[in-house]
Amino acid sequence: MDYKTLAQQTSQEILGYNQDTSGWKVVKISKKVTVSSKPSKKFHGNLYRVEGIIPEPTCKLSDFLYKPENRVTWDKALKMHNMVHTIDSDTFICHTITQSFAMGSISPRDFIDLVYFKRYEGNMNVISSISVDFPAYPPSSNYIRGYNHACGYVCSPLQENPAHSKLVMFVQTEMRGKLSPSIVEATMPSNLVSFILNAKDGIKTYKAASGHRQQHCAHSSFPKKE
């Protein structure tokens, strides 16, 4: 599989979602986070759009969201999130295991996703992901293998305060298994709000842990892992 080409196509797809203003229906507003949805064109479910303001510069927010090594420390929806293969400094494959949702009615899922970082004009960064087949990590009997259709974050400077960022997240996750779509639709908006709030808290903790080390406002590469 040409992972790099797929990664670039997915990034463009996320950019397209970000520019698409028609057909969105607001399904939840909580703590200054807005969740909208529309029917996905990829599967029988919804494409969600989540918007919030993060009081950090775009480059620092993007770097924080892209790095896999600290994700489980702040994302309470995940049990595990490991980079399993590096393609280049902007592209890697990760294996994720979720916690259970909806008081246990949605059991943990695992995902194999291709993650890609791309900087666009206007200091806008897109971190995209899409599920792929990766022979080294076939589905196991321990978890239902879910599928993420094109998902991602769009991070851009807030016009009225460039020291802060507008974060827009797009999610269209196919949980698979024998789940009623109504259960997913009932729980997803709250989970997406929680993600933004957890990211806000997480980046504060991350900054504090970084101490007084020099912060480079640039995307960094990873050590090679096969």
C-alpha positions in Angstrom: 0.0 0.0 0.0 1.2 3.5 -0.8 0.7 4.9 2.7 2.2 8.3 1.8 -0.2 9.0 -1.1 -3.2 7.9 1.1 -2.0 10.2 3.9 -1.8 13.1 1.5 -5.3 12.4 0.1 -6.7 12.1 3.6 -5.2 15.5 4.5 -6.9 17.1 1.5 -10.2 15.5 2.5 -10.0 17.0 6.0 -9.3 20.4 4.4 -12.4 19.9 2.3 -14.5 19.2 5.3 -13.2 22.3 7.0 -14.2 24.4 4.0 -17.6 22.8 3.7 -20.2 25.0 5.5 -23.4 23.3 4.3 -25.6 20.7 5.9 -24.2 20.7 9.4 -26.6 20.4 12.3 -25.5 21.5 15.8 -26.1 18.5 18.2 -24.4 19.8 21.3 -22.9 23.0 22.8 -21.1 22.6 26.2 -18.3 24.6 27.9 -17.6 26.6 24.8 -17.3 23.5 22.6 -19.7 23.1 19.7 -20.4 19.7 18.1 -22.2 19.5 14.7 -22.9 16.5 12.5 -24.1 15.5 9.0 -24.6 12.1 7.4 -21.2 10.6 6.4 -20.7 9.8 2.7 -18.3 7.0 3.8 -20.6 4.7 5.9 -24.0 4.5 7.4 -23.3 6.9 10.3 -22.3 10.5 11.0 -19.4 12.8 10.2 -18.9 15.0 13.3 -17.4 18.5 13.4 -16.1 19.7 16.8 -15.0 23.3 17.4 -13.2 24.9 20.4 -10.7 27.5 21.3 -7.4 26.4 22.9 -5.3 29.1 24.6 -2.0 28.1 22.9 -0.3 29.1 19.7 -1.1 26.9 16.7 2.3 25.4 16.4 2.5 24.2 20.0 -1.1 22.8 19.9 -0.3 20.9 16.6 2.9 19.5 18.0 1.1 18.4 21.2 -1.8 16.7 19.3 0.5 15.0 16.8 2.9 13.4 19.3 1.8 9.9 20.2 3.9 9.4 23.2 1.9 11.5 25.7 -1.6 10.9 24.3 -2.8 8.4 26.9 -1.7 10.7 29.7 -4.5 13.2 28.8 -6.9 11.5 26.5 -9.2 9.6 28.9 -11.0 7.8 26.1 -7.9 5.7 25.3 -6.3 2.8 27.0 -3.3 2.6 24.6 -1.9 4.7 21.8 1.4 3.5 20.3 3.3 4.4 17.2 4.1 1.1 15.5 5.7 2.1 12.3 7.4 5.3 11.0 7.1 6.2 7.3 8.8 9.6 7.5 9.1 12.6 9.8 5.5 13.6 9.0 3.8 10.2 8.7 3.4 7.2 11.0 1.1 4.3 11.8 -0.3 3.9 15.3 -2.2 1.2 17.2 -5.0 2.5 19.5 -7.1 0.7 22.1 -10.1 2.7 23.5 -11.7 2.5 26.8 -15.3 1.2 27.0 -18.1 3.8 26.5 -21.6 4.5 27.6 -21.3 2.7 31.0 -19.9 -0.3 29.3 -22.5 -0.7 26.6 -19.8 0.1 24.0 -16.9 -2.3 24.6 -13.3 -1.3 23.9 -12.2 -1.1 20.2 -8.8 -1.2 18.6 -7.7 0.8 15.5 -4.7 0.8 13.2 -4.5 4.4 11.8 -2.2 6.2 9.4 -1.4 9.6 10.9 0.0 12.6 8.8 1.0 16.1 9.7 0.8 18.8 7.0 1.3 22.6 7.2 -0.8 24.8 4.9 -0.7 28.5 4.1 -1.8 30.9 6.8 -0.1 28.9 9.6 -2.8 26.3 9.4 -1.8 22.8 10.4 -3.8 19.6 9.5 -3.2 16.3 11.4 -5.2 13.7 9.5 -5.8 10.0 10.2 -7.4 7.1 8.5 -7.6 3.4 9.3 -5.4 1.1 7.2 -4.5 -2.6 7.0 -1.1 -3.2 8.6 0.0 -6.9 8.4 2.2 -6.7 11.6 -1.0 -5.9 13.6 -3.9 -8.0 12.3 -7.2 -8.0 14.2 -7.2 -10.0 17.4 -10.0 -11.8 19.3 -9.4 -9.5 22.3 -11.0 -6.4 20.6 -13.4 -5.5 17.9 -11.4 -3.8 15.2 -13.0 -0.4 14.5 -12.5 1.7 11.4 -11.8 5.4 11.2 -12.8 6.9 7.9 -11.0 10.2 7.2 -10.6 12.0 10.6 -8.4 14.8 11.7 -7.6 18.1 13.4 -7.4 21.6 11.8 -5.4 24.0 14.0 -5.3 27.6 13.0 -4.5 31.0 14.7 -7.5 32.7 16.2 -8.0 35.8 14.2 -8.7 38.1 17.1 -5.9 36.6 19.2 -3.2 34.8 17.2 -1.6 33.6 20.5 -4.6 31.3 20.8 -5.8 28.6 18.4 -9.1 27.5 16.8 -9.2 23.7 16.9 -11.7 22.0 14.5 -11.8 18.2 14.7 -13.6 15.9 12.3 -14.5 12.4 13.3 -16.3 9.6 11.4 -15.7 6.4 13.3 -17.3 3.1 12.3 -17.4 1.1 15.6 -18.4 -2.1 14.0 -19.6 -5.1 16.0 -23.3 -5.4 16.8 -23.9 -1.9 18.0 -27.1 0.0 17.5 -26.3 3.3 15.7 -28.6 5.1 18.1 -26.2 4.2 21.0 -23.2 5.7 19.1 -25.2 8.8 18.2 -26.3 9.3 21.8 -22.8 9.0 23.3 -20.5 10.5 20.6 -21.2 14.3 21.1 -20.5 14.2 24.8 -17.3 12.1 24.2 -16.1 14.7 21.6 -16.7 17.6 24.0 -14.7 15.7 26.6 -11.9 15.2 24.2 -11.5 19.0 23.6 -11.6 19.6 27.4 -9.1 16.9 28.1 -6.8 18.3 25.4 -7.0 21.8 27.0 -6.0 20.3 30.4 -3.4 18.0 28.9 -1.5 20.8 27.1 -1.3 22.7 30.4 0.2 19.7 32.1 2.5 19.1 29.2 3.8 22.7 29.4 4.3 22.4 33.1 6.2 19.2 32.7 8.4 20.7 30.0 9.6 23.2 32.6 11.9 25.9 31.2 13.2 23.9 28.3 13.3 25.9 25.1 10.1 25.4 23.1 10.6 25.2 19.4 7.4 26.2 17.6 8.0 23.7 14.9 6.9 20.2 14.1 9.4 17.6 15.2 10.3 14.2 13.8 10.4 10.9 15.6 13.0 8.2 16.1 12.8 5.4 13.5 10.6 2.4 14.6 9.8 -0.6 12.5 
